[in-house]
């Protein structure tokens, strides 16, 4: 018999009956935890099946006690096929592997359990409303970290959208006889700027207006999606989102727009203004740091104290303030 357990919307398993009873006896699994195995039509509170005794005998299943709060069952709607992991041999199954220790002790209304899982990536399944975690995904509490390739793809998509926005301007400039030597002397930036203005003045006003509308329209659209959903258009298309490192919800406006969007825009604009090579190097460093981090955190994320995760509608729900 394969037995699956759940606590705080996090599922673990499968375990066999002997392992379950050992964990019940040691207190690692409590009677308020949830259980599912073949033959049960839904998740059940363990104590309701054991008669509130720390031993489970499936052949003597106790009739469900309808007096308990069904909300703890309804909050967990994951199923066994969502979990790629299996218990590793042996009977010494620790609570760390089952659910993860809490980061800070917090009193819970059920059995004194803590409600904040350890912020440590592991391959456990989330509730069914969350994106399904693949075997190669990193799970951090109640979120699935966005794969590095998805983040890189989102960056590429955003860059392509910008190129499309300035395409009319680029096509118009290709028709001019441009003296590129004016831009080679980095020390004489004022002369390069004046020459750029001269080129712009020689372009048709309709082309300039179209380019401005497309560029500012793109930036406005990006800001709306980032502010409302924590997603640039690239992240929206790749199904990933920026969330706060602590709450795993939409970050504050200052973090999201001030630190992660406008500040990064200024930094990269300056880098690419001096030399495109330097801008690409800084981007490469960011993704290299993220790939080596257990939580996929690059320098962007460290700066803004954010995570990039697979998008889930629950991340947009504002948490009530603690009074």
N, C-alpha and C positions, 0 to 999 in steps of 0.2 A: 504494500500500500504506500503510495506517495502522498505525503501530507504537506500542505502549504500553510504557512502562518503569515499573519499581517498585524502590524501595529503602526498607528499614526500614518495611515495611507501608504505604508511601505511593505512590500511583500517579500518573503524569503522562503526558500525551499528548493526542491522537495526534501523532506526528512522521512525517516521510517518511524514506526510506532515506538521502538525502543529508544531512539534518540529523543522523541517528543517527551516520553515519560521521564527520562533522565533530566531534561531541561525543566520540566514541571517540578520535579522533586527538588532541584537545586534552586528554584526560584528565578532562573533565567527566563523562563516563559511563565506568564501569569495567567490566572483564570479569566482575566479581562481581555486577553489577546484573542484574535480571531483565527479561525481554522477552516480549511476547506480540503476535502478529498473526495474521491469518486464515491457517489452515493448521497452526497449532500447537495441540495438544490441551490444553496446560497451560502455565503460566509456566515459562520455561527460563532458566538462567544464560547470559548472553550469550557468555561464553568457551567454553561447550560447543557453541555453534552456529558459532563463528568459528574453532575450532581454537586458541583462546587468542591470536588475532591481533586487532589493533585495527581491523579492517575487517569489515563484515558483508556477505556476498553470499548472499542467500537461495537462489540456484540451486545453491550448493555447500554445502548444510547438512551439518555434521559430525554423525555419530552421537553421541547423548547419552553422555556419560561418566558411568557409574553410580558412579564412585568418590567423587564429591563429596557433600557433606551435603545431602540432599534437604529438610532442615528449612527451609532458606532459601526454597525454593519453596513448601512447604506453608504457610508463614506468610503468604503473600500469595495471597489467593483472590479478589481483585477482578477484574472483567471490564470490557471496554471500555464497555458500555452504562451503567456506573456513573459515567462521567466526562463531564460536560457540556461541558468546555472543549475547545478545539482549539488547536493551536499557532498563534501569531500569526506572520504572514509573515516571511520572512527566515531566513538561516542562522545568525545570531548568537543562539543559544539558550543562555542562561547557566544555570549550576548553581543560582543563586538561584531561578529560575522552575521548574526541574525538580523540586527537592526542598526547597530552603530550606537556608541555611547553618546549621551547628550553633550553638546558643547558647553552649556551652562545648566545647572540644575534648575528646573522650573516645575513647580507643582502642577499636577494635572488632576482633573476631576475624577479620573478613573484609576484607582489602584495606586496612586502616588507615582505613576509613571511620568517620565519627562517627555515633552512634546517637541523638542528641537533636536533632530538627529545630527550626528557628527558630520561636519563638513569635510567629508573624505570620499573621493570618487570610488564607486563600487558598482558592480553590475547587477543591481536588483531592479525589479520592475516597479513602476509607479502606478498610481491609480489609473483607471481606464481613460479618464479625461485628459491625461497627460500624453505627450507624444511617446510612442512605443520605443523603448531603448533597445538598440541592436547589441549583439554580443560584443562589438568593438567600441561601443559608446561608453563614456564616463558619466556616471550618475552622481550628482552632488545633492544629497538630501532629497528634495522633491523636484529637482530639475535635471534635465539631460543636457550636458555640456555640448555646445555646437562643435562639430568636427572642424579641424583646422582648414580642410579643403573647402568646406561650405563657407567659412569666413573669407577665404581667399577669393572664392567665386563671387561672393557678394561685393567685394572690393572691385573686382574686374567689371562686374555689371555696372556699378556706380561710375567707374571711369569711362565705360563705353557710353553711358547716358550723357555724360558731360561732353564727350567728343561729338556725339550727335547734336548736342545743343549748340556747339560752336562751329559745326560743319559749314553752315552758310558763310560765316566769317572766314574760315580757312580756305574755302573754295574761291572766295573773292580775292584773298591775299595772294593766292597762287597765280593770279592773272597779272599781278604787279611785278615790276622789276625791282626786287628787294636787294639792297646791299647788306648782306649778312655780316660783313666785317664790322658794321656799326655796333653789333651786339657782342663782339668777341672781347672787347676791353671791359672787364668787370669793374675796374676802378673808375671808369667814366660812365656811370649809370645815368647821370643826368642827360648826357648826349644821346644815349640809347633810348631814354624815355621820350625825349623831344622828337627823335626820328620815328618812334612808334606812333606818336600823335599825328605826325605828318602823313604817315601811311593811312591812318584811320580816316583823316580828313579827305583823303583822295578816294575813299570808298563811297559807293552810292548810299544815300541816307536810308533808303528802304532796307538795304542789307544790314546796316548797323542796327536799325530798329528791330528787325527780325531776330538778329542774334541776341540783342539785349532782352527781348521778350522771352526767348527760349531759355537763355541762361538763368535769368531771374525767376522765370516760371518754374524751372527745374529745382532751383534752390528753395523756393517757397514750398513746393510740393514735398521735397525732402524734409524740410523742417516740420511740416504738418505731421507727416508720418512718424518722424522721430519723436516729436513731442507727445503725440496721442498714443502711439503703439510701441515706442522704443525700437523702431525699425526704419532704416533707410529703405529706399526702393529695392536695392540689392539684397538686403536682409529679408525683406518681405517676400521676394521671389524665391529665395533659398530656404525660407521657413525657419529663420533664426531671429533672435531678439536680444537686446541689451537689457539686463536686469541688475538690480542692486546686489552687491555681494552678500549683504547681511539678510535682507528681507526676501530676496528672490522675487521681488515685485518690480514694477516700473520705477526706475530711479527718480530722484528729485529733479526738478527742472534745472537746478544749478549743475548737478552732476551730468545730466543727459545733454543739455544744450550748451551750458557754459564751459564745462571741463572737457567733455568728450567730443562735441561737435564744433563749436566756434573756435575754441583754442587749437584743436587739431587742424582745423581748416587754415588758421593763420600760420601755424608751424609749417605745414606742408606747402602752403603757398609761397612762403619765404624760401624753403628749401628748393623747390622746383624753379623759383625765380633765379636763383644763383646758378644751380646746375641740376638738371634732371637726374643725374646719376646719384647725387647725394640723397634726393628724395626717395628713390627706389631702395637705397641701402638702408635707410631708416625704417621703411616698410618691411623690408626683409628681416631686419633685427627684431621688429615687433612679433612677426609670426614665428621666428626661430625661438624667441623667448616663450611664446605661447605653447609651442610644440614640446618644449622641455619642461613645462610646468605641469604639476599634477592636476591643476584646475584650469588649464588652458589660458593662463593669464599672461598677456604681453604687457609692454610698458604703457600702452593706451589704458588697459584695464587697471593697472596699478595706480595710474595717475587719477583716474575717475572713481576708483573702488567699485568697478562693475564687473559683471560676467557676461559672456555671450553664450546663450543657451538655445536649444530647440524651442520654438515658439509654442506657447500653450495659453489658452484663453484665461486660465486662472491667474496668470501673471499680471493681468491687467486689472484685477480686482484689488481695490485699495483695502489694506488692512485697517481695522478699527484702531484708533489711538488708545493707548493704555492710560487709564485714568488713575 
